[in-house]
């Protein structure tokens, strides 16, 4: 467990399975990114407070580009403010690899320029220190 402090960054990478495609063009719904933000926020809370914490709110969510089945998404959480029991976190979901069904069914490539898909700011709360 480390001291809660602004600047702490936690990153996860996740392959987006085709079973999560929700719309035409293998698009995944925006809630998928929000679920990933919850996962990475949980790790932030475990690292800093030894507790999974609870997500309290989002103050901003921006869906900037589509996430598709077959993508590899890198999700980053950065602590930007620490209160007594709250932590404000900036989130980014970035597509770093994308499926290329135009080449073949299983073709994919790492992107030369990652695509920022979703950004958000959220607040988590943790139990009071003993």
For each residue, the residues with C-beta under 8 A, 3 or more apart:
1: 46 47 48 49 50
2: 5 8 47 48
3: 48
4: 8 48 49 79 82 87
5: 2 8 48 79 82
6: 79 80 81 82
7: 78 79
8: 2 4 5 44 47 48 78 79
9: 76 77 78 79
10: 40 43 44 47 76 77
11: 40 74 75 76 77
12: 36 39 40 43 74 75
13: 72 73 74 75 96
14: 36 72 73 75
15: 71 72
16: 20 28 32 67 68 69 70 71 72 73
17: 20 69
18: 21 26 69 70
19: 69
20: 16 17 28 32 69
21: 18 26 27 28 68 69
22: 27 28 29
23: 26 27 28 29
24: 27
25: 66 68
26: 18 21 23 68 69 70 99
27: 21 22 23 24 66 67 68
28: 16 20 21 22 23 32 66 67 68 69 71
29: 22 23 32
30: 33 34 61 63 118
31: 34 35
32: 16 20 28 29 35 36 67
33: 30 36 37 63 67 73 75 93 117 118 120
34: 30 31 37 38 58 61 118 120
35: 31 32 38 39
36: 12 14 32 33 39 40 73 75 93
37: 33 34 40 41 75 77 91 93 118 120 122
38: 34 35 41 42 55
39: 12 35 36 42 43 75
40: 10 11 12 36 37 43 44 75 76 77 91
41: 37 38 44 45 53 55 77 89 91 122 124
42: 38 39 45 46 52 53
43: 10 12 39 40 46 47 77
44: 8 10 40 41 47 48 53 77 79 87 89 124
45: 41 42 48 49 51 52 53 87 124 126
46: 1 42 43 49 50 51 52 53
47: 1 2 8 10 43 44
48: 1 2 3 4 5 8 44 45 79 87 126
49: 1 4 45 46 53 126 127 129
50: 1 46
51: 45 46 126 127
52: 42 45 46
53: 41 42 44 45 46 49 87 124 125 126
54: 124 125 126
55: 38 41 122 123 124
56: 86 122 123 124 125
57: 122 123
58: 34 61 120 121 122 123
59: 121 122 123
60: 119 120 121
61: 30 34 58 118 119 120
62: 118 119 120
63: 30 33 117 118
64: 116 117 118 119
65: 95 115 116 117
66: 25 27 28 117
67: 16 27 28 32 33 71 73 93 95 117 118
68: 16 21 25 26 27 28 71 98 99
69: 16 17 18 19 20 21 26 28 99
70: 16 18 26 98 99 101 108
71: 15 16 28 67 68 95 97 98 99
72: 13 14 15 16 95 96 97 98 108
73: 13 14 16 33 36 67 93 94 95 96 117
74: 11 12 13 93 94 96 114
75: 11 12 13 14 33 36 37 39 40 91 92 93 94
76: 9 10 11 40 91 92 94
77: 9 10 11 37 40 41 43 44 89 90 91
78: 7 8 9 89 90 91
79: 4 5 6 7 8 9 44 48 82 87 88 89
80: 6 88 89 90 121
81: 6 86 87 88
82: 4 5 6 79 86 87 88
83: 86 87 88
84: 128
85: 125 126 127 128
86: 56 81 82 83 123 124 125 126
87: 4 44 45 48 53 79 81 82 83 123 124 125 126
88: 79 80 81 82 83 121 122 123
89: 41 44 77 78 79 80 121 122 123 124
90: 77 78 80 119 120 121
91: 37 40 41 75 76 77 78 118 119 120 121 122
92: 75 76 116 118 119
93: 33 36 37 67 73 74 75 116 117 118 119
94: 73 74 75 76 114 115 116 117
95: 65 67 71 72 73 98 111 114 115 117
96: 13 72 73 74 110 111 114
97: 71 72 108 109 110 111
98: 68 70 71 72 95 108 109 111 115
99: 26 68 69 70 71 107 108
100: 103 104 107 108 109
101: 70 104 105 107
102: 107
103: 100 107
104: 100 101 107
105: 101
106:
107: 99 100 101 102 103 104
108: 70 72 97 98 99 100
109: 97 98 100
110: 96 97
111: 95 96 97 98 114 115
112:
113:
114: 74 94 95 96 111
115: 65 94 95 98 111
116: 64 65 92 93 94 119
117: 33 63 64 65 66 67 73 93 94 95
118: 30 33 34 37 61 62 63 64 67 91 92 93
119: 60 61 62 64 90 91 92 93 116
120: 33 34 37 58 60 61 62 90 91
121: 58 59 60 80 88 89 90 91
122: 37 41 55 56 57 58 59 88 89 91
123: 55 56 57 58 59 86 87 88 89
124: 41 44 45 53 54 55 56 86 87 89
125: 53 54 56 85 86 87
126: 45 48 49 51 53 54 85 86 87
127: 49 51 85
128: 84 85
129: 49
130:
